[in-house]
Amino acid sequence: MLDIERLRLPPAYQAVSLELQRRILSGALKPGEALPSETELAERFGVNRSTVREGIRQLESEGLVRRESRKRLLVAVPSTTDLAQRHTRNLVMHEVTFRELWDVANVLEPLAAELAAVNLSEGDLKALGENIKQTAAEIQRGESPGELDLEFHNMISAGAGNRALLLAREPIGLLLYPAFELIRPDLPQAAGRLLEAHKKIYAALKRRDAEGARTWSAKHIADLRRGWELLKRDFDTKVSPPG
């Protein structure tokens, strides 16, 4: 007798969600466009309104639709921050290590700096300069510049003009740069070295020196690894969620 396993069909609400997602990703439904009403969708899909509502709720959680009012739903583009936080959770759940994050950052950070040297606007450069002033003030007060460090690198990534790079890099940065907080208390020179590297990167960006920006960014990320090594921390430590 032929051995046939029972079919595992997805729940109806998932089928609704997947079909709407397919239409959004294909461009049939465009960002800012209103979805049909729940009643109309239920009629088109041949399901009840509660099924449609559950499918839409799934799309909302993924940032693909947003509510303009109680009844009006619009197609949306998930923000890079929302996507980064989601990918960060995935990295933590997959037990990614410091070594794995650093290996990727060692490629992405210099690339971001190189591209930023060409694409940063004057407004971006001004914001980076202000970030460096704030970083120097925090260090002078004996406070940690960790949040400003993350902001500095995020601004460079955002100004690089490459959305694929931005989406790939931000989750790595959210998990990797808090490592600075782990080594700073035991390495008094760490904050000063961080500030000096930021100044060198900024100077290269201001000169539109792509090679210089790449070189100093590579030195900066190597310095983070060196601090980890000096304190004899395990490179295969699993990363923790930020915050």
HELIX and SHEET records of a PDB file:
HELIX    1   1 ALA A   12  SER A   26  1                                  15    
HELIX    2   2 GLU A   38  PHE A   45  1                                   8    
HELIX    3   3 ARG A   49  SER A   61  1                                  13    
HELIX    4   4 THR A   80  MET A   93  1                                  14    
HELIX    5   5 PHE A   98  ASN A  119  1                                  22    
HELIX    6   6 GLU A  122  GLN A  140  1                                  19    
HELIX    7   7 GLY A  146  GLY A  159  1                                  14    
HELIX    8   8 ARG A  163  LEU A  176  1                                  14    
HELIX    9   9 ALA A  179  ILE A  183  1                                   5    
HELIX   10  10 ARG A  184  ASP A  186  5                                   3    
HELIX   11  11 ALA A  190  LYS A  206  1                                  17    
HELIX   12  12 ALA A  210  LEU A  230  1                                  21    
SHEET    1   A 2 VAL A  65  ARG A  67  0                                        
SHEET    2   A 2 LEU A  73  VAL A  75 -1                                        
END                                                                             
